[in-house]
Amino acid sequence: MLAFIDHIVIPFLNTLYGAVGYVGVMLAMAIESAMVPLPSELVLPYAGFLVSDPSKVEPLTHAQWEFWIVVAFATLGNTIGSIVGYYIGAWGGRPFLERWGRYLLIRPHELELADRFFQRYGPATAFLSRLMPIVRTFISFPAGVARMPIGKFILYSTLGAIPWSILLVAAGVQLGANWVQIRATLQPYDLAIAVLVVLLVVGFIWWRLGRPGWRRSPSESA
């Protein structure tokens, strides 16, 4: 994992930030928020490192990066990527799940339950999910499938991205040249969340397959 970070992710960020500066931060965060696992736990601290020492990336030599501009571009990128993920779910996600969802252990009436959930708790879900590693990358898709009102989704998703961006950029600034320590600091949390997600998925599959009423009804088979 660390070799992947050192030999692929960091050179990619170096090239991106060196070529287009702040816009590179926006593009990297848009990629992450559009359901591509480019971890913001590296994207933003590395940008914070450049705030403290921009000479480490060419052609940024002697060009001072500003903390709040980095945060603003990171938040904008998060919003752009989130909108992309939302519309993927809104335009193609529901037909896909209606046709193939039974193979994913999702029944048709449960899509309606998801709709009602996002109608009732969507703002809180959009906000809090942006503060959670891994979950933040993929939450836009189910919000789009449930057709959560797009205005509310953008508002609360953006509000959730602001403190996340501030925290990680500030961590990169504070650690300076020792920013690589962030990997070791955050990795246990990411790993714990990943393990929890896997356990929940396995438990869900076991629970659903073990339910007496799981076999599809004639109406669902039609």
ABEGO torsion letter per residue (X at the ends): XAAAAAAAAAAAAAAAAAAAEAAAAAAAAAAAAAGBBBBAAAAAAAAAAAAABAAABOAABGBBBBAAAAAAAAAAAAAAAAAAAAAAAAAAAAAAAAAAAAAAGBBAAAAAAAAAAAAAAAAAAAAAAAABBGAAAAAAAAAAAAGBBAAAAAAAAAAAAAAAAAAAAAAAAAAEAAAAAAAAAAAAAAAAAAAAAAAAAAAAAAAAAABAAABBBAAAAX
